[in-house]
Amino acid sequence: MKSETVTTPDPQAAQRVSLCGSAYSVEAVHRAAYAMMATIDVRILATEPEIVCELHVLGKASAADAELTFRREVTDHQLRLVIEERTSAYRDLILGLAFSRTGLQGG
């Protein structure tokens, strides 16, 4: 049986990242943290007016690279949330039309 090595975050190696609470949502930060959980452990402190994150690098990546990648990931997820919100009416319409023609409704 192959054994796995579990890497725990080093508390001394925490990289602190501050994000503007008016530009980013906490949900976008959570989504980014989830997307990167294999390489970065993220502790999120949602305080007004900013969102403070402590990044703990898992593995051999540098703290600077981890911060840059995390900031990009947060921006990506924030934009996805904006697009999701703006297109929700179209998505609901398309799904409604698709399911109305399946014959699954009684009547």
Buried (B, 14 or more C-beta within 10 A) or exposed (E): EEEEEEEEBEEEEBBEBEBEBEEBBEEBBBBBBEBBEEBBBBEBEBEEEBBBBBBBBBEEEEBEEBBEBBBEBBBBBBEEBEEEEEEEEEEEEEEEEEEEEEEEEEE
